[in-house]
Amino acid sequence: MAVDGANVPDQNLVGATLDAIPLKRPEATPEKPQHLCLDKGYAGEPVDCEVRARGYTPHVPRKANQAPKPKRRRGKARRWKVERTHSWLNRARRLLIRWEKKAANYLAFLHLQFAIVALRTARVLG
């Protein structure tokens, strides 16, 4: 996670977010590249360079004024998992509107909510 002010564009936080991933990911090879799916807001050369510098292959939908890309689907889209997780996080009123002035306090509440979501999913909490 990367926390910054609401007036900072998401494109500026791509590098910080990718650097903050706590798990060591497998090395990208030509046979097994590491893919990163982004939305149209991340289209552009600066984000593309940030993502490729960290060993990912970016997948960004084209903007309306660009030529359409041919569709080749191999599997199902998994976007609903991300939206579902955002919905679970938004159940915590303290996270829905950021009241904390310090980023460390806000990150602590985010981690707490992630733990609550994980424990509920594992059916440890009711």
N, CA, C and O atoms as a GROMACS GRO file, in nm:
protein
  504
    1MET      N    1   0.084  -0.118   0.000
    1MET     CA    2   0.000   0.000   0.000
    1MET      C    3   0.088   0.124   0.000
    1MET      O    4   0.197   0.125   0.057
    2ALA      N    5   0.039   0.224  -0.064
    2ALA     CA    6   0.104   0.354  -0.061
    2ALA      C    7  -0.003   0.457  -0.027
    2ALA      O    8  -0.108   0.461  -0.091
    3VAL      N    9   0.022   0.539   0.073
    3VAL     CA   10  -0.075   0.637   0.118
    3VAL      C   11  -0.021   0.776   0.087
    3VAL      O   12   0.094   0.808   0.116
    4ASP      N   13  -0.106   0.858   0.028
    4ASP     CA   14  -0.071   0.996   0.000
    4ASP      C   15  -0.198   1.078   0.003
    4ASP      O   16  -0.307   1.025   0.027
    5GLY      N   17  -0.187   1.205  -0.021
    5GLY     CA   18  -0.303   1.293  -0.017
    5GLY      C   19  -0.401   1.264  -0.128
    5GLY      O   20  -0.369   1.198  -0.226
    6ALA      N   21  -0.522   1.315  -0.112
    6ALA     CA   22  -0.627   1.292  -0.212
    6ALA      C   23  -0.601   1.370  -0.340
    6ALA      O   24  -0.658   1.339  -0.444
    7ASN      N   25  -0.515   1.472  -0.334
    7ASN     CA   26  -0.488   1.552  -0.452
    7ASN      C   27  -0.372   1.499  -0.536
    7ASN      O   28  -0.330   1.565  -0.631
    8VAL      N   29  -0.319   1.382  -0.503
    8VAL     CA   30  -0.209   1.320  -0.577
    8VAL      C   31  -0.268   1.218  -0.674
    8VAL      O   32  -0.341   1.128  -0.632
    9PRO      N   33  -0.237   1.230  -0.803
    9PRO     CA   34  -0.289   1.133  -0.900
    9PRO      C   35  -0.237   0.992  -0.873
    9PRO      O   36  -0.125   0.974  -0.825
   10ASP      N   37  -0.318   0.894  -0.905
   10ASP     CA   38  -0.280   0.754  -0.882
   10ASP      C   39  -0.156   0.715  -0.963
   10ASP      O   40  -0.078   0.629  -0.920
   11GLN      N   41  -0.137   0.777  -1.078
   11GLN     CA   42  -0.022   0.743  -1.162
   11GLN      C   43   0.109   0.771  -1.090
   11GLN      O   44   0.209   0.704  -1.116
   12ASN      N   45   0.111   0.870  -1.002
   12ASN     CA   46   0.234   0.903  -0.930
   12ASN      C   47   0.268   0.801  -0.822
   12ASN      O   48   0.382   0.799  -0.774
   13LEU      N   49   0.173   0.718  -0.782
   13LEU     CA   50   0.195   0.622  -0.674
   13LEU      C   51   0.220   0.479  -0.724
   13LEU      O   52   0.233   0.388  -0.642
   14VAL      N   53   0.226   0.460  -0.854
   14VAL     CA   54   0.245   0.324  -0.908
   14VAL      C   55   0.376   0.265  -0.859
   14VAL      O   56   0.379   0.151  -0.813
   15GLY      N   57   0.484   0.340  -0.870
   15GLY     CA   58   0.615   0.289  -0.828
   15GLY      C   59   0.620   0.258  -0.680
   15GLY      O   60   0.671   0.153  -0.640
   16ALA      N   61   0.566   0.348  -0.597
   16ALA     CA   62   0.565   0.325  -0.453
   16ALA      C   63   0.480   0.205  -0.416
   16ALA      O   64   0.515   0.128  -0.326
   17THR      N   65   0.368   0.187  -0.485
   17THR     CA   66   0.280   0.074  -0.456
   17THR      C   67   0.347  -0.058  -0.493
   17THR      O   68   0.340  -0.154  -0.417
   18LEU      N   69   0.412  -0.063  -0.608
   18LEU     CA   70   0.479  -0.186  -0.649
   18LEU      C   71   0.599  -0.217  -0.561
   18LEU      O   72   0.630  -0.333  -0.536
   19ASP      N   73   0.668  -0.113  -0.514
   19ASP     CA   74   0.781  -0.135  -0.424
   19ASP      C   75   0.737  -0.181  -0.286
   19ASP      O   76   0.816  -0.243  -0.214
   20ALA      N   77   0.613  -0.153  -0.248
   20ALA     CA   78   0.564  -0.187  -0.114
   20ALA      C   79   0.507  -0.328  -0.105
   20ALA      O   80   0.457  -0.366   0.000
   21ILE      N   81   0.512  -0.405  -0.212
   21ILE     CA   82   0.460  -0.542  -0.208
   21ILE      C   83   0.546  -0.624  -0.112
   21ILE      O   84   0.666  -0.636  -0.133
   22PRO      N   85   0.486  -0.681  -0.006
   22PRO     CA   86   0.567  -0.747   0.096
   22PRO      C   87   0.618  -0.885   0.056
   22PRO      O   88   0.717  -0.932   0.113
   23LEU      N   89   0.555  -0.950  -0.038
   23LEU     CA   90   0.596  -1.086  -0.076
   23LEU      C   91   0.697  -1.082  -0.189
   23LEU      O   92   0.690  -0.998  -0.278
   24LYS      N   93   0.790  -1.174  -0.184
   24LYS     CA   94   0.887  -1.186  -0.293
   24LYS      C   95   0.818  -1.261  -0.406
   24LYS      O   96   0.771  -1.373  -0.390
   25ARG      N   97   0.814  -1.197  -0.520
   25ARG     CA   98   0.746  -1.259  -0.633
   25ARG      C   99   0.845  -1.338  -0.717
   25ARG      O  100   0.965  -1.309  -0.713
   26PRO      N  101   0.797  -1.436  -0.794
   26PRO     CA  102   0.889  -1.515  -0.876
   26PRO      C  103   0.951  -1.429  -0.986
   26PRO      O  104   0.892  -1.330  -1.031
   27GLU      N  105   1.069  -1.467  -1.028
   27GLU     CA  106   1.137  -1.395  -1.135
   27GLU      C  107   1.060  -1.411  -1.266
   27GLU      O  108   1.012  -1.520  -1.299
   28ALA      N  109   1.049  -1.302  -1.340
   28ALA     CA  110   0.981  -1.306  -1.470
   28ALA      C  111   1.074  -1.368  -1.573
   28ALA      O  112   1.192  -1.332  -1.582
   29THR      N  113   1.022  -1.461  -1.651
   29THR     CA  114   1.096  -1.524  -1.759
   29THR      C  115   1.016  -1.505  -1.887
   29THR      O  116   0.898  -1.472  -1.881
   30PRO      N  117   1.079  -1.524  -2.003
   30PRO     CA  118   1.001  -1.513  -2.127
   30PRO      C  119   0.886  -1.613  -2.135
   30PRO      O  120   0.784  -1.585  -2.197
   31GLU      N  121   0.903  -1.730  -2.070
   31GLU     CA  122   0.796  -1.830  -2.072
   31GLU      C  123   0.686  -1.794  -1.973
   31GLU      O  124   0.569  -1.823  -1.998
   32LYS      N  125   0.720  -1.732  -1.862
   32LYS     CA  126   0.624  -1.697  -1.756
   32LYS      C  127   0.644  -1.551  -1.716
   32LYS      O  128   0.705  -1.522  -1.612
   33PRO      N  129   0.593  -1.458  -1.796
   33PRO     CA  130   0.606  -1.317  -1.759
   33PRO      C  131   0.513  -1.281  -1.644
   33PRO      O  132   0.412  -1.349  -1.622
   34GLN      N  133   0.546  -1.176  -1.573
   34GLN     CA  134   0.462  -1.125  -1.464
   34GLN      C  135   0.370  -1.018  -1.523
   34GLN      O  136   0.417  -0.916  -1.574
   35HIS      N  137   0.240  -1.041  -1.516
   35HIS     CA  138   0.142  -0.950  -1.575
   35HIS      C  139   0.087  -0.857  -1.468
   35HIS      O  140   0.076  -0.894  -1.351
   36LEU      N  141   0.051  -0.734  -1.509
   36LEU     CA  142  -0.010  -0.637  -1.420
   36LEU      C  143  -0.124  -0.571  -1.497
   36LEU      O  144  -0.101  -0.501  -1.596
   37CYS      N  145  -0.247  -0.593  -1.451
   37CYS     CA  146  -0.365  -0.536  -1.515
   37CYS      C  147  -0.400  -0.403  -1.449
   37CYS      O  148  -0.415  -0.396  -1.327
   38LEU      N  149  -0.414  -0.300  -1.528
   38LEU     CA  150  -0.446  -0.166  -1.481
   38LEU      C  151  -0.568  -0.113  -1.557
   38LEU      O  152  -0.606  -0.169  -1.660
   39ASP      N  153  -0.628  -0.006  -1.505
   39ASP     CA  154  -0.741   0.052  -1.579
   39ASP      C  155  -0.693   0.167  -1.666
   39ASP      O  156  -0.574   0.198  -1.669
   40LYS      N  157  -0.786   0.230  -1.738
   40LYS     CA  158  -0.751   0.332  -1.836
   40LYS      C  159  -0.683   0.454  -1.776
   40LYS      O  160  -0.612   0.527  -1.846
   41GLY      N  161  -0.703   0.478  -1.648
   41GLY     CA  162  -0.640   0.592  -1.584
   41GLY      C  163  -0.488   0.581  -1.577
   41GLY      O  164  -0.420   0.682  -1.556
   42TYR      N  165  -0.435   0.462  -1.596
   42TYR     CA  166  -0.291   0.441  -1.590
   42TYR      C  167  -0.228   0.435  -1.728
   42TYR      O  168  -0.112   0.396  -1.741
   43ALA      N  169  -0.302   0.472  -1.832
   43ALA     CA  170  -0.247   0.472  -1.967
   43ALA      C  171  -0.146   0.585  -1.980
   43ALA      O  172  -0.171   0.696  -1.934
   44GLY      N  173  -0.034   0.557  -2.040
   44GLY     CA  174   0.066   0.659  -2.062
   44GLY      C  175   0.207   0.605  -2.046
   44GLY      O  176   0.228   0.500  -1.986
   45GLU      N  177   0.300   0.678  -2.100
   45GLU     CA  178   0.440   0.637  -2.101
   45GLU      C  179   0.504   0.633  -1.962
   45GLU      O  180   0.579   0.539  -1.935
   46PRO      N  181   0.479   0.731  -1.872
   46PRO     CA  182   0.547   0.725  -1.740
   46PRO      C  183   0.509   0.601  -1.659
   46PRO      O  184   0.595   0.538  -1.598
   47VAL      N  185   0.382   0.566  -1.660
   47VAL     CA  186   0.338   0.447  -1.585
   47VAL      C  187   0.393   0.322  -1.651
   47VAL      O  188   0.435   0.228  -1.582
   48ASP      N  189   0.394   0.319  -1.782
   48ASP     CA  190   0.444   0.204  -1.855
   48ASP      C  191   0.592   0.180  -1.822
   48ASP      O  192   0.634   0.066  -1.803
   49CYS      N  193   0.670   0.287  -1.814
   49CYS     CA  194   0.812   0.274  -1.780
   49CYS      C  195   0.831   0.225  -1.637
   49CYS      O  196   0.917   0.141  -1.611
   50GLU      N  197   0.750   0.278  -1.544
   50GLU     CA  198   0.760   0.236  -1.403
   50GLU      C  199   0.730   0.087  -1.388
   50GLU      O  200   0.800   0.015  -1.317
   51VAL      N  201   0.626   0.041  -1.458
   51VAL     CA  202   0.583  -0.098  -1.447
   51VAL      C  203   0.686  -0.191  -1.511
   51VAL      O  204   0.721  -0.295  -1.454
   52ARG      N  205   0.733  -0.154  -1.628
   52ARG     CA  206   0.831  -0.239  -1.698
   52ARG      C  207   0.966  -0.241  -1.625
   52ARG      O  208   1.037  -0.342  -1.630
   53ALA      N  209   1.003  -0.132  -1.558
   53ALA     CA  210   1.129  -0.128  -1.484
   53ALA      C  211   1.127  -0.227  -1.367
   53ALA      O  212   1.233  -0.271  -1.322
   54ARG      N  213   1.009  -0.263  -1.320
   54ARG     CA  214   0.998  -0.357  -1.209
   54ARG      C  215   0.970  -0.499  -1.256
   54ARG      O  216   0.941  -0.587  -1.175
   55GLY      N  217   0.977  -0.523  -1.386
   55GLY     CA  218   0.967  -0.659  -1.440
   55GLY      C  219   0.827  -0.706  -1.472
   55GLY      O  220   0.806  -0.825  -1.492
   56TYR      N  221   0.729  -0.616  -1.477
   56TYR     CA  222   0.591  -0.654  -1.509
   56TYR      C  223   0.561  -0.625  -1.655
   56TYR      O  224   0.624  -0.539  -1.717
   57THR      N  225   0.465  -0.697  -1.710
   57THR     CA  226   0.410  -0.667  -1.841
   57THR      C  227   0.276  -0.598  -1.818
   57THR      O  228   0.182  -0.662  -1.772
   58PRO      N  229   0.265  -0.467  -1.850
   58PRO     CA  230   0.140  -0.396  -1.821
   58PRO      C  231   0.030  -0.429  -1.922
   58PRO      O  232   0.056  -0.449  -2.041
   59HIS      N  233  -0.092  -0.435  -1.872
   59HIS     CA  234  -0.210  -0.454  -1.955
   59HIS      C  235  -0.307  -0.342  -1.920
   59HIS      O  236  -0.371  -0.344  -1.815
   60VAL      N  237  -0.317  -0.245  -2.011
   60VAL     CA  238  -0.401  -0.127  -1.989
   60VAL      C  239  -0.500  -0.119  -2.104
   60VAL      O  240  -0.458  -0.124  -2.220
   61PRO      N  241  -0.632  -0.105  -2.076
   61PRO     CA  242  -0.728  -0.088  -2.186
   61PRO      C  243  -0.698   0.038  -2.265
   61PRO      O  244  -0.645   0.135  -2.211
   62ARG      N  245  -0.732   0.036  -2.390
   62ARG     CA  246  -0.707   0.152  -2.476
   62ARG      C  247  -0.809   0.261  -2.450
   62ARG      O  248  -0.922   0.236  -2.410
   63LYS      N  249  -0.765   0.384  -2.472
   63LYS     CA  250  -0.854   0.499  -2.459
   63LYS      C  251  -0.950   0.501  -2.578
   63LYS      O  252  -0.930   0.428  -2.675
   64ALA      N  253  -1.053   0.584  -2.569
   64ALA     CA  254  -1.157   0.588  -2.673
   64ALA      C  255  -1.103   0.634  -2.807
   64ALA      O  256  -1.155   0.593  -2.911
   65ASN      N  257  -1.000   0.718  -2.809
   65ASN     CA  258  -0.949   0.770  -2.936
   65ASN      C  259  -0.841   0.682  -2.998
   65ASN      O  260  -0.783   0.721  -3.099
   66GLN      N  261  -0.813   0.566  -2.943
   66GLN     CA  262  -0.714   0.475  -2.998
   66GLN      C  263  -0.782   0.361  -3.072
   66GLN      O  264  -0.899   0.329  -3.046
   67ALA      N  265  -0.709   0.300  -3.164
   67ALA     CA  266  -0.763   0.188  -3.240
   67ALA      C  267  -0.788   0.069  -3.147
   67ALA      O  268  -0.709   0.044  -3.057
   68PRO      N  269  -0.897  -0.005  -3.169
   68PRO     CA  270  -0.926  -0.119  -3.081
   68PRO      C  271  -0.824  -0.231  -3.100
   68PRO      O  272  -0.773  -0.254  -3.210
   69LYS      N  273  -0.798  -0.299  -2.992
   69LYS     CA  274  -0.704  -0.411  -2.992
   69LYS      C  275  -0.784  -0.540  -3.017
   69LYS      O  276  -0.894  -0.555  -2.963
   70PRO      N  277  -0.731  -0.632  -3.097
   70PRO     CA  278  -0.805  -0.758  -3.117
   70PRO      C  279  -0.820  -0.834  -2.986
   70PRO      O  280  -0.727  -0.840  -2.906
   71LYS      N  281  -0.938  -0.894  -2.966
   71LYS     CA  282  -0.966  -0.964  -2.840
   71LYS      C  283  -0.925  -1.110  -2.850
   71LYS      O  284  -0.962  -1.181  -2.943
   72ARG      N  285  -0.846  -1.153  -2.752
   72ARG     CA  286  -0.808  -1.292  -2.737
   72ARG      C  287  -0.819  -1.325  -2.590
   72ARG      O  288  -0.729  -1.291  -2.513
   73ARG      N  289  -0.925  -1.388  -2.550
   73ARG     CA  290  -0.944  -1.421  -2.409
   73ARG      C  291  -0.907  -1.566  -2.384
   73ARG      O  292  -0.951  -1.657  -2.454
   74ARG      N  293  -0.825  -1.584  -2.284
   74ARG     CA  294  -0.786  -1.720  -2.246
   74ARG      C  295  -0.859  -1.766  -2.122
   74ARG      O  296  -0.885  -1.886  -2.106
   75GLY      N  297  -0.893  -1.673  -2.036
   75GLY     CA  298  -0.958  -1.710  -1.911
   75GLY      C  299  -1.062  -1.606  -1.874
   75GLY      O  300  -1.085  -1.510  -1.947
   76LYS      N  301  -1.125  -1.627  -1.760
   76LYS     CA  302  -1.228  -1.536  -1.714
   76LYS      C  303  -1.164  -1.411  -1.652
   76LYS      O  304  -1.054  -1.417  -1.597
   77ALA      N  305  -1.235  -1.300  -1.662
   77ALA     CA  306  -1.190  -1.178  -1.596
   77ALA      C  307  -1.210  -1.193  -1.446
   77ALA      O  308  -1.310  -1.251  -1.402
   78ARG      N  309  -1.117  -1.142  -1.368
   78ARG     CA  310  -1.124  -1.155  -1.223
   78ARG      C  311  -1.138  -1.019  -1.155
   78ARG      O  312  -1.100  -1.004  -1.039
   79ARG      N  313  -1.192  -0.921  -1.225
   79ARG     CA  314  -1.203  -0.787  -1.170
   79ARG      C  315  -1.298  -0.783  -1.050
   79ARG      O  316  -1.280  -0.700  -0.961
   80TRP      N  317  -1.396  -0.870  -1.046
   80TRP     CA  318  -1.494  -0.867  -0.937
   80TRP      C  319  -1.429  -0.894  -0.802
   80TRP      O  320  -1.481  -0.850  -0.699
   81LYS      N  321  -1.317  -0.966  -0.800
   81LYS     CA  322  -1.249  -0.993  -0.673
   81LYS      C  323  -1.194  -0.865  -0.613
   81LYS      O  324  -1.198  -0.845  -0.491
   82VAL      N  325  -1.143  -0.778  -0.698
   82VAL     CA  326  -1.091  -0.650  -0.650
   82VAL      C  327  -1.205  -0.563  -0.600
   82VAL      O  328  -1.195  -0.503  -0.493
   83GLU      N  329  -1.314  -0.556  -0.676
   83GLU     CA  330  -1.428  -0.474  -0.636
   83GLU      C  331  -1.490  -0.526  -0.506
   83GLU      O  332  -1.534  -0.447  -0.422
   84ARG      N  333  -1.495  -0.656  -0.490
   84ARG     CA  334  -1.548  -0.716  -0.368
   84ARG      C  335  -1.464  -0.678  -0.247
   84ARG      O  336  -1.517  -0.645  -0.141
   85THR      N  337  -1.332  -0.682  -0.264
   85THR     CA  338  -1.243  -0.647  -0.154
   85THR      C  339  -1.256  -0.500  -0.118
   85THR      O  340  -1.254  -0.465   0.000
   86HIS      N  341  -1.270  -0.413  -0.218
   86HIS     CA  342  -1.292  -0.271  -0.190
   86HIS      C  343  -1.422  -0.252  -0.112
   86HIS      O  344  -1.428  -0.168  -0.022
   87SER      N  345  -1.523  -0.326  -0.146
   87SER     CA  346  -1.650  -0.317  -0.074
   87SER      C  347  -1.633  -0.359   0.071
   87SER      O  348  -1.689  -0.296   0.161
   88TRP      N  349  -1.557  -0.465   0.095
   88TRP     CA  350  -1.534  -0.509   0.232
   88TRP      C  351  -1.458  -0.405   0.312
   88TRP      O  352  -1.485  -0.384   0.431
   89LEU      N  353  -1.362  -0.338   0.247
   89LEU     CA  354  -1.286  -0.235   0.316
   89LEU      C  355  -1.373  -0.114   0.348
   89LEU      O  356  -1.356  -0.050   0.452
   90ASN      N  357  -1.465  -0.083   0.260
   90ASN     CA  358  -1.550   0.035   0.280
   90ASN      C  359  -1.655   0.014   0.389
   90ASN      O  360  -1.724   0.109   0.426
   91ARG      N  361  -1.668  -0.106   0.439
   91ARG     CA  362  -1.761  -0.129   0.550
   91ARG      C  363  -1.711  -0.065   0.679
   91ARG      O  364  -1.789  -0.037   0.770
   92ALA      N  365  -1.582  -0.041   0.686
   92ALA     CA  366  -1.525   0.026   0.803
   92ALA      C  367  -1.541   0.176   0.782
   92ALA      O  368  -1.477   0.235   0.695
   93ARG      N  369  -1.627   0.238   0.862
   93ARG     CA  370  -1.655   0.380   0.844
   93ARG      C  371  -1.531   0.466   0.863
   93ARG      O  372  -1.519   0.572   0.802
   94ARG      N  373  -1.440   0.420   0.946
   94ARG     CA  374  -1.320   0.497   0.972
   94ARG      C  375  -1.230   0.504   0.848
   94ARG      O  376  -1.154   0.599   0.833
   95LEU      N  377  -1.238   0.405   0.761
   95LEU     CA  378  -1.158   0.404   0.639
   95LEU      C  379  -1.228   0.470   0.522
   95LEU      O  380  -1.162   0.518   0.429
   96LEU      N  381  -1.360   0.473   0.526
   96LEU     CA  382  -1.436   0.530   0.414
   96LEU      C  383  -1.403   0.678   0.398
   96LEU      O  384  -1.384   0.726   0.287
   97ILE      N  385  -1.395   0.749   0.508
   97ILE     CA  386  -1.350   0.888   0.509
   97ILE      C  387  -1.227   0.891   0.597
   97ILE      O  388  -1.231   0.848   0.713
   98ARG      N  389  -1.118   0.941   0.544
   98ARG     CA  390  -0.992   0.940   0.620
   98ARG      C  391  -0.991   1.055   0.720
   98ARG      O  392  -0.984   1.172   0.682
   99TRP      N  393  -1.000   1.020   0.847
   99TRP     CA  394  -0.999   1.119   0.954
   99TRP      C  395  -0.860   1.136   1.014
   99TRP      O  396  -0.832   1.240   1.073
  100GLU      N  397  -0.773   1.036   1.001
  100GLU     CA  398  -0.641   1.042   1.061
  100GLU      C  399  -0.551   1.138   0.984
  100GLU      O  400  -0.552   1.139   0.861
  101LYS      N  401  -0.475   1.217   1.055
  101LYS     CA  402  -0.383   1.310   0.990
  101LYS      C  403  -0.250   1.243   0.958
  101LYS      O  404  -0.184   1.281   0.861
  102LYS      N  405  -0.211   1.146   1.037
  102LYS     CA  406  -0.084   1.078   1.014
  102LYS      C  407  -0.106   0.955   0.926
  102LYS      O  408  -0.199   0.877   0.948
  103ALA      N  409  -0.020   0.940   0.828
  103ALA     CA  410  -0.031   0.826   0.736
  103ALA      C  411  -0.010   0.694   0.810
  103ALA      O  412  -0.071   0.593   0.775
  104ALA      N  413   0.076   0.693   0.911
  104ALA     CA  414   0.103   0.569   0.985
  104ALA      C  415  -0.022   0.520   1.057
  104ALA      O  416  -0.048   0.400   1.062
  105ASN      N  417  -0.101   0.612   1.113
  105ASN     CA  418  -0.225   0.572   1.180
  105ASN      C  419  -0.326   0.516   1.080
  105ASN      O  420  -0.392   0.416   1.108
  106TYR      N  421  -0.336   0.580   0.965
  106TYR     CA  422  -0.428   0.533   0.862
  106TYR      C  423  -0.386   0.394   0.813
  106TYR      O  424  -0.471   0.306   0.794
  107LEU      N  425  -0.257   0.374   0.791
  107LEU     CA  426  -0.208   0.242   0.749
  107LEU      C  427  -0.236   0.136   0.855
  107LEU      O  428  -0.268   0.022   0.821
  108ALA      N  429  -0.226   0.172   0.981
  108ALA     CA  430  -0.256   0.077   1.088
  108ALA      C  431  -0.402   0.034   1.082
  108ALA      O  432  -0.432  -0.085   1.098
  109PHE      N  433  -0.493   0.128   1.060
  109PHE     CA  434  -0.634   0.092   1.050
  109PHE      C  435  -0.662   0.010   0.924
  109PHE      O  436  -0.749  -0.077   0.925
  110LEU      N  437  -0.590   0.038   0.816
  110LEU     CA  438  -0.605  -0.043   0.694
  110LEU      C  439  -0.563  -0.187   0.721
  110LEU      O  440  -0.633  -0.281   0.682
  111HIS      N  441  -0.450  -0.205   0.788
  111HIS     CA  442  -0.403  -0.340   0.819
  111HIS      C  443  -0.501  -0.411   0.913
  111HIS      O  444  -0.526  -0.530   0.898
  112LEU      N  445  -0.556  -0.338   1.007
  112LEU     CA  446  -0.654  -0.397   1.098
  112LEU      C  447  -0.778  -0.443   1.020
  112LEU      O  448  -0.830  -0.552   1.044
  113GLN      N  449  -0.826  -0.361   0.928
  113GLN     CA  450  -0.943  -0.399   0.850
  113GLN      C  451  -0.913  -0.518   0.759
  113GLN      O  452  -0.997  -0.605   0.741
  114PHE      N  453  -0.793  -0.522   0.700
  114PHE     CA  454  -0.754  -0.638   0.620
  114PHE      C  455  -0.752  -0.764   0.705
  114PHE      O  456  -0.793  -0.871   0.658
  115ALA      N  457  -0.704  -0.755   0.828
  115ALA     CA  458  -0.703  -0.871   0.917
  115ALA      C  459  -0.845  -0.916   0.950
  115ALA      O  460  -0.873  -1.036   0.952
  116ILE      N  461  -0.934  -0.820   0.974
  116ILE     CA  462  -1.074  -0.854   1.003
  116ILE      C  463  -1.137  -0.924   0.883
  116ILE      O  464  -1.208  -1.023   0.899
  117VAL      N  465  -1.112  -0.872   0.762
  117VAL     CA  466  -1.167  -0.933   0.641
  117VAL      C  467  -1.113  -1.074   0.624
  117VAL      O  468  -1.188  -1.166   0.590
  118ALA      N  469  -0.983  -1.093   0.646
  118ALA     CA  470  -0.923  -1.226   0.631
  118ALA      C  471  -0.980  -1.325   0.733
  118ALA      O  472  -1.008  -1.439   0.699
  119LEU      N  473  -0.997  -1.281   0.857
  119LEU     CA  474  -1.051  -1.370   0.959
  119LEU      C  475  -1.198  -1.403   0.933
  119LEU      O  476  -1.242  -1.515   0.960
  120ARG      N  477  -1.273  -1.307   0.882
  120ARG     CA  478  -1.413  -1.337   0.848
  120ARG      C  479  -1.420  -1.432   0.729
  120ARG      O  480  -1.507  -1.520   0.726
  121THR      N  481  -1.332  -1.416   0.633
  121THR     CA  482  -1.332  -1.506   0.518
  121THR      C  483  -1.295  -1.647   0.560
  121THR      O  484  -1.348  -1.744   0.506
  122ALA      N  485  -1.204  -1.659   0.655
  122ALA     CA  486  -1.164  -1.791   0.707
  122ALA      C  487  -1.263  -1.845   0.807
  122ALA      O  488  -1.245  -1.955   0.860
  123ARG      N  489  -1.368  -1.768   0.833
  123ARG     CA  490  -1.476  -1.805   0.923
  123ARG      C  491  -1.428  -1.821   1.069
  123ARG      O  492  -1.485  -1.898   1.146
  124VAL      N  493  -1.322  -1.747   1.103
  124VAL     CA  494  -1.277  -1.744   1.242
  124VAL      C  495  -1.364  -1.647   1.321
  124VAL      O  496  -1.402  -1.673   1.435
  125LEU      N  497  -1.393  -1.534   1.258
  125LEU     CA  498  -1.486  -1.438   1.317
  125LEU      C  499  -1.624  -1.458   1.256
  125LEU      O  500  -1.635  -1.499   1.141
  126GLY      N  501  -1.727  -1.431   1.331
  126GLY     CA  502  -1.864  -1.451   1.285
  126GLY      C  503  -1.905  -1.364   1.178
  126GLY      O  504  -2.018  -1.372   1.132
   0.00000   0.00000   0.00000
